Amino acid sequence: MLATAEQKQALLNVFKKGSKLNYRKGELIIRDGDTPSGIFYIESGLVKAYDITRYGEENLLIIRKPEEIFPIIWAITESTWHVMYEAISDTTVYRIDRETYINEITKKTNLLAPLLDITLKMYQIQSQRIINLEYRTARERLISFLLLMADRFGEPCPHGLLINCPLRQQDIASSINTSRETASRELSALERKNLVSIEKMKICLVDDKKLRALIE
């Protein structure tokens, strides 16, 4: 990453000029079709971006975590998409209006490095998601997705590497381009092989090396 600790703090200080808001788990922050009320910086918690498919199912786009901002594209272009942002845990954010955001980043060059880091991370995640779809089987795509999520949200735990982020089966299914039933079946198969364990919507990779070997 390019940004220093001082540059990250400078970005946070800009957002602290705005409003500090708290959202409960499950609460919508930006609704479908709404013009965002500003640019949000996540202090704590997790926020997922998703849209609704033509079949009425949620399609997970990305999960944002602390020290990230959203919606990035609207912040620069004012282009609105049919994307919703929802807190998937109790979440605290800072919000500033778009005019303030644009004025600050054009005046203060030290803000560009942390913003570039955030943007590149988003690009990397979306690129990896496209690469994930190159795998032929649902199981391979599932393993690739779990490893990606572990890289982003993984924390050591007594049983292995915990993906410290709640994942619904529909979120997993939409991310690997399969049905919810198939995602559930493949996840159960990995659990029977003692490669993953599942508890309260959180997945632990019991042996991430073996999982990686299955797709290499």
N, C-alpha and C positions, 0 to 999 in steps of 0.2 A: 504494500500500500504506500501511497505517496505522502499522505498527510502526517504531520507531526502532532504530538499531543497538544501543543499550543494552538495549532491551526484548528484542530477539532474543537477545542474549548472556545475559540473565536466564533466558530459557527454556532455552537450552543448559545453563546452570549447574544447573538443576533436574535435567536428565537425566544430567548428569555425576555426580550422587549415586548413580546406579544402576550397572549393569554395562556394560562396554564389550565388544562382541562383534564378531567378524569372520565373514563368510560368503563362501564361494567362489561364483563364477559358477555358476548352476544349482541352488544349494542352497535348499531350502525353509525359510522362516523361520516361517510359520504354515501348517499343513496343513488340508485340508478337514475341517470338523467339530470341529477342536480348539478348546478355549478358549484364547485367546491368553495367553502367559506374562507379558504386560505391555504397556506402551506403548513404541513404538520411535521414536527420533529418528535420522534418517539423517545421519551425519557426512560420508560419502563413498560414492559408488557409486549404483546405481539398483535399485529394487525394483518389480516389477510385481505388480498385483493382478488375479486372473482367476478365473473359474469354469469349470466344464465343462458344456457344453450337453447336452441330451437325446440328441444325436447323437454324443456322445463327443469333441467338439472343444473346444479352449480358446477362451474368450471373454475378450479383453482388456478390463479395466475401466478401469484407470488405471496410469500409471507414475509412481512417486514418486521424487523427486530430493533431493539434499542440502538440509538445513534444513527438511525436511518430516517429519511424524509419521504413524504409522499403528498400529493401525486406529482411525480417529477416531470412528466411530459407536459401536463397542464401548466405547471409553474413557469415553463419557458414559452410554450406555444399557445396556451389558452385553448387547446383542442380538448374537447370533452368526449369521452367514450362511455359506453354503457358498462361502466365498471363500478362495483361497490367496494367499500372498505369497511371491514367489520373487526372489532376487537375480539380476539379469540381467547384472551385472558384479561383480567383487570389491567387497564392500560392508562398511563399518564402521558400526555403530549403537550408540547408547546405549539401554538398556532400564531402565525403572522400573516398579514394580508399580502397579496401578490405584489402590490406596488412596493411595499417595504422590502420584500425579498429581492426584487429586481434591482432596486436602488442599492441595496447593500452589496450584492455580489458584483455589481459593475464598478463600485467604488473601492472595494476591499479585495485586492488580489489574493490575500492570504486565505480567503474562503474557497478559492477555486480547487485547491488540492483535495480537501475533504469531500467536496461535491463531486469531483471527478472520481474519487474512490467509490462513492456510493453508486454513481452511474455505471462505472465499469463492473462493479459487482452485479448489478442488475443485468447487464449485458451478458456477463459470464453465466449467470444462472439460466437465462433464457436460451443461450447457446447450448448449454449442457442438456437442457430439456429437449431441444431439437435432436441432439445427438442420441439421447436416450431412446427416441422413437425409431432409431435405426436398428435396434435389437429386434429380432424376429419374434421371440416368444414373450408372453406376458410376464413370465417369471424373470427373465433377464431384465426386462424393463423395470419390474418391481425392485429387483436388487439394485439396479443402477440408481433408481430414485431414492431408495433408502440410504445408500452410501452418500448421495448428494445431500440429503437432509442431515445426515450425521456429520458431514463436513461443516454444515452451516449451524446446526443446533446441538451437536453432540457434546455430551458431558460424561466423564468416567463415572461408572456406578459399580456396585459389587458384582454385577452379572456381566459387565461388558461396557458398551458405549450406549448411553441413553440419548435418544432423540428427544430433547427437552422442549417439545412442541406438540400440542394436541393435533392428531391427524385423524380425521374421519375417513371411513372407507370410501366415501364418495370423493373426497379430496385426492386420495391415492389413485382411485380409478380414473378420474379425469386427467391426472398428471401423467398416467402411463397409457392413456388411450385404450381403455378396456372397460368392461362393465363392472359394476360394483360387485356382482356375484363372483366374477372371475378374480378380481382383486382380493376378495375375501378368501376364496379357495386357495390362491397362491400364497397368501400370507399365512394361512393355516398350515400349508405344506411346509413352509420354512420353519414354522414353530414346531411342528412334529419332528423335524430334523435337528432341533435344538440349535438353530442358527439365529433365531430371534425369539424374544419373549414379549408379551403384550400385557399391559395392565393400565386400565383407565385411560384409553386412547393414546397412550404413550408407548413407543416401541423401543426396545433395547436390542442392539445388535450384539448377540452373544459372542459371535466370532466373525468380526468384520473382515479378517484376512481370508477366511474360507469363502465368504460371500464374494469378495473381490475376485478370488480365483475362479469362481463359477462363470464370470463374464469376461475374463481376460483370455 
